[in-house]
Amino acid sequence: MIPVTVYSEMTPNPSTMKFVANKYLLPSGASVEFDSKAAAKGYSPLAEALFDFPFVTKVFIAVNFVTVAKTDNVPWDFITMELREFIREWISFEKEVLIAMPSQIRHEEQSDEFSTTSTTTVSSPPINFEPSELDDAIIDLLDQYVRPAVANDGGAIDFLGFEAGKVTVMLKGSCAGCPSSTATLKGGIENLLKQHLPEVKEVVAFNA
């Protein structure tokens, strides 16, 4: 049996740290994000446990890494090793990382017990876009050119819809709230899509 290793990696967002494991945590392409212990309850035992650390403000889990956001009053130097060892032991003991995928629950189908998680754990926003003929082309471009780079920085990007020349995406993990995310969105993603698809005039981020 191969020992579990976890290493930490800084991200462009000074409030987040990426913890990379040498084994898969979620199926390929899957990701999930929580911004409170209550939101993680019933979905991710790992995220729920991480919120027991008083400085943890958000947990993002992807295929082979966990991105943790912290409060500003505690420097990473004091907590990185503790978090890294905690995540490594959790995975080593084969404790459950995710028991249900929140995105499978639609906003309109949620009961009151899920009301506190509607804007955090459900990746379907409370706005519905009509399908467009450009959706597949936009998704292909994001998958090929954007997702790998965003994942490398400890985050994820979800395509939400295209309407009247505007592409709406959702940024998760280290990309959400990152000081450089606006520049990445406008200077990188927007230019890429405009170059390949003249119909695209603007790319904006949906803020849950």
N, C-alpha and C positions, 0 to 999 in steps of 0.2 A: 504494500500500500504506500503510495507516494505521500510524504508529509505535506500538510497544508502550509503554504507560505503566503504572507500578505505583506506588500510593501506600500508605503505611503508616497504620494506624489502631489506636489503643489499644482494648483490650477490657476488660470488667469484671474479667477475671482478670489481675492484675499480672504474672504469669509468661508471658503470651502476647501476641503482636503479630500483627495481621491485615494481610496484604499483598494488596491488591486490584488485579487486572489489568483492562485494558479489552478483554479477549477471553476467550472461554470456554476453560477448561482441562479440564473434564470435562462429560459429558452432564448435562442438567438433572436435578436431584434426586439425583445421585450424589455420594458423598463417601467418603473413605478416610483412615485414620489409622495412623501407624506410630510406635513408640517406640524404635526402634533402627535402625542401618544394616543389620544382619542381617535385620531384619523387612522392610525396604524392598527388599532385594535381589531382583531378578527381577520386581518389581511396579512400582516407581516410581523411575526414574533420577534425577528431581529430588529426591525425598525422600532417596535414598541420598547424593546429593551434598551436601545440606544438613547431613547428619550428620557431614560432614567438618569442619564448624565445631565446635570443642570445647565450645562453650556450648549447642549445640542438644540438647534432650532429647526433643522430640516434634514431629512434622510432621503437620498435618491439611490435606488438599486437598479443596476443594469446587468448585462450578461455575466461579466466577471469582475465587477467592481462595485463599491459602495462609496458614494460621495456624501460627506457629512458637512453641514453648515453649522457654524457656531456663533455665539454671541461675541461682541467686540471686546468684552472686558477680560477675556482669557486668551493669552497668546498660544499659538500652535505648539511652541517649544515645550509647554508644560503638559500638553494633553495628547499629542500625536502618538506617542509610544503606548499610552494606556488604551487609546481607541484601537490602535492597530492590533494589540495583543487580545483585546476583547473580541474583535471581529474574527481574528485567527482561531481563537479557542471555540467560538460559536460554530464556525464552519468545521473545525476538527472533530468536534463532538457530534457532528451531523444533526445539529438542531435545525428546525425548520426556518428557512429564510422567508418564504412566501407560501401562504396556504390558500390564498384566493387573489385573483387579479381584480382590483377595484374598477378598472376600465370596462369590465363586463357589465357593470351596473349603470344604466342610463339615468340621467337626472330625473326624467319624468316618472321613472319607475321606483324611485327611492321612497322608502317610508320615513317616518319621523326619526327613527333611530339612526338613519344615515345622514340626517340633515346637516350635521356638523362637518361632514366630509365632502359635501357636494362640490366644493370649489378646489379641493386639494387632491383627493385620491382618485377622482374620476377624470379621465383625460378627455372625455367628450364635453366640450364647453356648452354653456346654456344658450348657444346660438347655433342655428342649423343652416348650413350652406347647401344650396342646390348643387348637385353634381354638374361639373362642367367638362367639356371635351378636352380641356388642358390638364385635368387632374392627374392622369397617368404620366404625362410627360413631366410635370412638375415633381411628382413623387420619384420618378426615375432619376432626375437630376439631383434631387436632395439625397437619395440613397447612394448615388455614385460619388458625388463630390463633397457633400456637406456632412452627412452622418458620421463617417469615419473620423473626420477632424474634430467634430463636436464631442464624440465619445472619447477621443484622446484627451480632451480637456475636462473630462468628468461630467459631461452633460448629455443631453439628447434634444432632438428637435422633432416635433410632430407637425405634419401638414394638416391644417384644419379645413381650408377651402379657398376657392378662387372666385372673385366676384368683381365685376366692373374694373378690371385691370389690377386689382389688389389681391395679393397672396397673403393669407393670414396663417401664421405658424404659432406654435406654442413652444417656448424654451423651458427646459427642465434641468434639474441638477445644478451644476456649477454655472451654467449659462443664465439661469434665472437670477436677475438682480446683479449680474456681473457688470462692473463699470465699462468693460470693453464690448459688451454684447451688442450695444446699439451700433457701434462701428462695424462689428462683424456682420450684423444684420443688413446694414445699408451698404457698406463698402464691399462686402464679400458676397453674401447670398443674393442680394438684390441685383447686383451687377451680373452675377452668373446667370440668373434666370432671365434677365433682360437680354443678355447676349444670345441665348438660345431660343427664347420665346418673346418675340416683339410685342405680343399682346400684354405681357406683364409690365406694369408701370410702377408698381410699388410693392414692397414687402413689409408687413407690419407684424408685431408680436402681440398675441392675445394675452392679456393679463387677467388671470382668474381672480 
